[in-house]
Amino acid sequence: MITDTVTIRKAKATLRDVERVAPLFDAYRQFYGQPANPELARSFLQDRLERNESTVFLADQGNQTVGFAQVYPSFSSGAAARILILNDLYVVPGSRRTGIGRWLVTATLKHAEEVGAVRVTLSTAIDNFAAKALYDAVGFQPDTSFHVYHYALGR
């Protein structure tokens, strides 16, 4: 997808693409309270892409990557079908409220259709009002049937 000045494209498992998105992925993790760790961000992304365990969409503006979305494949036992988890969406502060987040979500939804997924699911922080407004505007519906639980394993 190409707009006037922004190109949305699928990242490749190349050093160039990993190096472009790793600083944004590190900033995304920091947004959610994790300590800065550029090497962890780079190696995690590289592993996901090389192993084909996620799909990453990049928003490139000129020679700069200004946003990304990362989606993981999964399955729904109830629907007996493929689903995707939109786990990460991040746009650099100077490029927010320009439509880039929406374009990244749109690319993710198009990808979901292409791979035959029946649903895209996501979660965001309760107080992330900007993200919630975007997801509402695109057509995501909050879950009213299930509570989400987590069990942390000593790591």
C-alpha positions in Angstrom: 0.0 0.0 0.0 1.4 3.4 -1.0 0.1 6.8 0.1 1.4 10.2 -0.8 4.5 9.9 1.3 4.2 6.6 3.2 4.7 3.1 2.0 3.2 0.2 3.9 5.0 -3.1 3.2 5.7 -6.5 4.6 9.1 -6.8 6.3 11.5 -9.4 5.0 13.9 -11.4 7.2 16.8 -9.3 6.1 19.3 -7.4 8.2 18.2 -4.2 6.6 14.5 -4.6 7.6 15.3 -5.9 11.1 17.6 -3.0 11.7 14.9 -0.5 10.6 12.2 -1.9 12.8 14.2 -2.9 15.9 14.5 0.6 17.4 10.7 1.1 17.1 10.1 -2.4 18.6 12.4 -1.4 21.5 10.4 1.9 21.9 7.1 -0.1 21.8 8.3 -2.4 24.6 9.4 0.6 26.6 5.9 2.1 26.2 4.6 -1.0 27.9 7.0 -0.6 30.8 9.9 -2.8 29.7 13.5 -1.6 30.1 15.4 -0.5 26.9 17.2 -3.4 25.3 18.0 -2.8 21.6 19.8 -6.1 21.3 16.9 -8.1 22.6 14.5 -6.2 20.3 16.7 -6.9 17.3 17.2 -10.6 18.1 13.6 -11.2 18.9 12.4 -9.7 15.7 15.0 -11.5 13.6 14.0 -14.8 15.1 10.3 -14.2 14.5 10.9 -13.2 10.9 13.5 -15.9 10.1 11.3 -18.7 11.6 8.2 -17.3 9.8 6.5 -17.0 13.3 5.1 -13.5 12.7 4.4 -11.1 9.9 5.6 -7.5 10.4 4.3 -4.6 8.3 6.5 -1.5 8.1 5.4 2.1 7.4 8.3 3.7 5.5 8.4 7.5 5.0 11.3 8.3 2.7 14.4 6.5 4.1 12.9 6.2 7.6 10.6 3.6 9.1 8.0 5.5 11.2 5.7 2.6 12.3 5.2 -1.1 12.4 2.6 -3.7 13.1 3.4 -7.3 14.1 0.8 -10.1 13.8 1.1 -13.7 15.0 -0.8 -16.6 13.5 -2.9 -18.7 15.8 -6.1 -20.8 15.7 -9.5 -20.8 17.2 -10.6 -24.3 18.4 -14.2 -23.1 18.7 -14.3 -21.8 15.1 -11.9 -24.6 13.9 -10.2 -21.9 11.9 -7.1 -19.7 11.6 -7.0 -16.4 13.5 -4.4 -13.7 13.8 -3.2 -11.8 16.8 -2.3 -8.2 16.2 0.1 -8.1 19.0 2.2 -4.9 18.3 1.3 -1.6 16.7 3.6 1.4 17.1 4.0 4.7 15.3 6.8 7.1 16.2 5.5 10.1 18.2 6.2 12.6 15.4 4.1 10.6 12.9 1.1 9.9 15.1 -2.4 11.1 14.1 -1.4 11.1 10.4 -3.2 7.9 9.4 -0.2 5.6 9.6 -1.6 3.5 12.4 -4.9 3.0 10.5 -2.9 2.1 7.3 -0.9 -0.5 9.3 -4.1 -2.0 10.8 -5.7 -2.0 7.3 -2.7 -3.9 5.9 -3.0 -6.4 8.8 -6.7 -6.9 8.1 -6.0 -7.4 4.3 -3.3 -10.0 5.2 -5.8 -11.8 7.5 -8.2 -12.1 4.6 -5.5 -13.3 2.3 -4.4 -16.1 4.7 -8.0 -17.1 5.4 -8.3 -16.0 9.0 -11.8 -15.7 10.4 -10.8 -13.1 13.1 -8.1 -10.7 14.1 -7.8 -10.2 17.8 -5.8 -7.7 19.9 -5.4 -6.2 23.3 -4.2 -2.8 24.4 -3.7 -1.1 27.7 -6.8 0.0 29.5 -5.6 3.6 29.5 -4.4 3.7 25.9 -7.2 5.8 24.7 -5.6 6.7 21.3 -5.2 3.1 20.4 -8.8 2.3 21.6 -10.2 5.1 19.4 -8.3 3.8 16.4 -9.5 0.2 16.9 -13.1 1.4 17.4 -12.9 3.5 14.3 -11.6 0.6 12.2 -14.4 -1.7 13.4 -12.9 -3.8 16.2 -15.4 -4.7 18.9 -14.4 -5.1 22.6 -14.9 -8.5 24.0 -18.0 -8.8 26.2 -18.0 -12.6 26.6 -14.6 -13.4 28.0 -12.2 -12.2 30.6 -8.5 -12.4 29.8 -6.2 -14.1 32.4 -2.4 -14.4 32.5 -0.3 -16.7 34.5 3.3 -15.6 34.8 6.0 -18.2 34.7 9.1 -17.1 36.7 10.8 -15.4 33.9 
